[in-house]
Amino acid sequence: MKILLINPPYSTDCCAYDTGPYVHSPVPSFGLGYIASFLISKGYNDLKWLECPIYNLNIKDVVDEVKKNNYNFIGITSTSHTYPNALELAKEIKKVSPDSFIVFGGVHVSFDYNNTLKNDFVDAVAIGEGEITTYELIKAIEKKQDLSAVKGIAYRQKGKIIVNESRPQLENLDELPFPARNLLPKNILKKSGASLLTSRGCPFNCIFCSSGKFWNRRVRYRSSQNVIKELKEVIKYCDPKQFEFVDDTFTLDKKRTMEICDMIKKENIKLSWSCNSRVDTIDEEMAKKLKWAGCKEIFFGVESVSQEVLNNSKKGITLEQIKNAIKFCKKQGLYVTLSFVLGLPGESKKTIKDLIEFIKKTEADEILVNPLIPLIGTELYTSPEKYNIKFEKGNWKDYVVFIVDTPQLSKEELKESYMDIIAAILLKEKK
């Protein structure tokens, strides 16, 4: 079985204002990396992992690769942003390799498998975690078995879409082999920085994010020992300049976070690193510990400086917590990045004015602003009328720009406000 795993090209550039000095380069798809290593551990060594965003490959480049190597099984991951290109890629691959079995995976198609399978060039969709599902699917294809026994997939049979029994989530993440970074060039990893995922899941209910729903509102952690073992392996393989913990919220479990920091110090790992956090999971003690263990940058998704907007969005944080998180981290000399979403329920000219005033005064080092994108799988996507927002569903190519009209602001007004916010950020940077 000859296997190709693909992270497709980006459809368009993200419009986030992003100037951070640490890890903001494209990073490999962890889903594909784990699937690759799991398949290799089961004896499937004729496997290639193609990262289009990192290699700067376009659809033609990938099709040429398929022409040359005649792959039997092709797995394509996608987010809502890459979904249009993923479909176009699969369509072109089928033209040159009609016998290849093409399976889609990732967050987007896990929520939209019915529409994805309306395309006859997609043979199946892996729903949820992909390691065991992909392995069992490949085995079934090899043995020419019926696919009905493979948990966690949807597929077509005689023109009808079949959805199999769900696959239970893997309970012990330490059982998984580390992502197959050896399939990627060392210089690529060294340049983009090394990223580690130490947990899976999110327990929160933000109406604009699908992570909680995708992971069934639960979090599973790898052991601290397992995390450090992977980190040492990464350092040995590619000697990166820095690394990043890319968990949804690295600081969610304080005891575990502190333990990982202690182990980083104990193992004499002197690289700088960054992580994602939430303002309600950080305190002065943890900020001090993060800095002590080598953390240089911390990212907070705060979304708004309006308590009403935060409440409407079910973010679950307060303005006081935002203020304190910045204070705790800046006291330790951490580089603080704050991310905002423009256009959430309750957004108005006043809330935008308040954000601009906040930007002028904040001690945070970097501000990112993104348009509200009602991603599939989110409450905003499934129930827009509940929040009085309007947008065109399914036009995924537009899902990196302003597409939402709110009761207070049209998408055109939101775009104008975005430019005012960027002007405030630039003015602050010049000072």
Rosetta blueprint (number, residue, H / E / L):
1 M L
2 K L
3 I E
4 L E
5 L E
6 I E
7 N E
8 P L
9 P L
10 Y L
11 S L
12 T L
13 D L
14 C L
15 C L
16 A L
17 Y L
18 D L
19 T L
20 G L
21 P L
22 Y L
23 V L
24 H L
25 S L
26 P L
27 V L
28 P L
29 S L
30 F H
31 G H
32 L H
33 G H
34 Y H
35 I H
36 A H
37 S H
38 F H
39 L H
40 I H
41 S H
42 K L
43 G L
44 Y L
45 N L
46 D L
47 L E
48 K E
49 W E
50 L E
51 E E
52 C H
53 P H
54 I H
55 Y H
56 N L
57 L L
58 N L
59 I H
60 K H
61 D H
62 V H
63 V H
64 D H
65 E H
66 V H
67 K H
68 K H
69 N H
70 N L
71 Y L
72 N L
73 F E
74 I E
75 G E
76 I E
77 T E
78 S L
79 T L
80 S L
81 H L
82 T L
83 Y H
84 P H
85 N H
86 A H
87 L H
88 E H
89 L H
90 A H
91 K H
92 E H
93 I H
94 K H
95 K H
96 V H
97 S L
98 P L
99 D L
100 S L
101 F E
102 I E
103 V E
104 F E
105 G E
106 G L
107 V H
108 H H
109 V H
110 S H
111 F H
112 D L
113 Y H
114 N H
115 N H
116 T H
117 L L
118 K L
119 N L
120 D L
121 F L
122 V L
123 D L
124 A E
125 V E
126 A E
127 I L
128 G L
129 E L
130 G L
131 E H
132 I H
133 T H
134 T H
135 Y H
136 E H
137 L H
138 I H
139 K H
140 A H
141 I H
142 E H
143 K L
144 K L
145 Q L
146 D L
147 L H
148 S H
149 A H
150 V L
151 K L
152 G L
153 I E
154 A E
155 Y E
156 R E
157 Q E
158 K L
159 G L
160 K E
161 I E
162 I E
163 V E
164 N L
165 E L
166 S L
167 R L
168 P L
169 Q L
170 L L
171 E L
172 N L
173 L H
174 D H
175 E H
176 L L
177 P L
178 F L
179 P L
180 A L
181 R H
182 N H
183 L H
184 L L
185 P L
186 K H
187 N H
188 I H
189 L H
190 K H
191 K H
192 S H
193 G L
194 A E
195 S E
196 L E
197 L L
198 T L
199 S E
200 R E
201 G E
202 C L
203 P L
204 F L
205 N L
206 C L
207 I L
208 F L
209 C L
210 S L
211 S H
212 G H
213 K H
214 F H
215 W L
216 N L
217 R L
218 R L
219 V E
220 R E
221 Y E
222 R L
223 S L
224 S H
225 Q H
226 N H
227 V H
228 I H
229 K H
230 E H
231 L H
232 K H
233 E H
234 V H
235 I H
236 K H
237 Y H
238 C H
239 D L
240 P L
241 K L
242 Q E
243 F E
244 E E
245 F E
246 V L
247 D L
248 D L
249 T L
250 F L
251 T L
252 L L
253 D L
254 K H
255 K H
256 R H
257 T H
258 M H
259 E H
260 I H
261 C H
262 D H
263 M H
264 I H
265 K H
266 K H
267 E L
268 N L
269 I L
270 K L
271 L L
272 S E
273 W E
274 S E
275 C E
276 N E
277 S E
278 R L
279 V H
280 D H
281 T H
282 I L
283 D L
284 E H
285 E H
286 M H
287 A H
288 K H
289 K H
290 L H
291 K H
292 W H
293 A L
294 G L
295 C E
296 K E
297 E E
298 I E
299 F E
300 F E
301 G E
302 V E
303 E E
304 S L
305 V L
306 S L
307 Q H
308 E H
309 V H
310 L H
311 N H
312 N H
313 S L
314 K L
315 K L
316 G L
317 I L
318 T L
319 L H
320 E H
321 Q H
322 I H
323 K H
324 N H
325 A H
326 I H
327 K H
328 F H
329 C H
330 K H
331 K H
332 Q L
333 G L
334 L L
335 Y E
336 V E
337 T E
338 L E
339 S E
340 F E
341 V E
342 L E
343 G L
344 L L
345 P L
346 G L
347 E L
348 S L
349 K H
350 K H
351 T H
352 I H
353 K H
354 D H
355 L H
356 I H
357 E H
358 F H
359 I H
360 K H
361 K H
362 T L
363 E L
364 A L
365 D L
366 E E
367 I E
368 L E
369 V E
370 N E
371 P E
372 L L
373 I L
374 P L
375 L L
376 I L
377 G L
378 T L
379 E H
380 L H
381 Y H
382 T H
383 S L
384 P H
385 E H
386 K H
387 Y H
388 N L
389 I L
390 K E
391 F L
392 E L
393 K L
394 G L
395 N L
396 W H
397 K H
398 D H
399 Y L
400 V L
401 V L
402 F L
403 I L
404 V L
405 D E
406 T L
407 P L
408 Q L
409 L L
410 S L
411 K H
412 E H
413 E H
414 L H
415 K H
416 E H
417 S H
418 Y H
419 M H
420 D H
421 I H
422 I H
423 A H
424 A H
425 I H
426 L H
427 L H
428 K H
429 E H
430 K H
431 K L
